């Protein structure tokens, strides 16, 4: 995860896609034991945008700041 830390801390509003399709939009960045390292993303999705899914940062494969897009890995 080379420059992922910076972009993960600043990815509010980014679209999140998995290999199976769109997951949703990053609503919040959550932190665990280490205050400067994100541990999960709260992603709002669903048909009406009323579902929130927690995505561990280990699932992030690619962050494209230019496209405001996060691509998740298969796992």
Secondary structure by P-SEA (a helix, b strand, c coil): ccaaaaaaaccccbbbbcccccccccccccccccccccccccccccccccbbbbbcccccccccccccbbbbccc
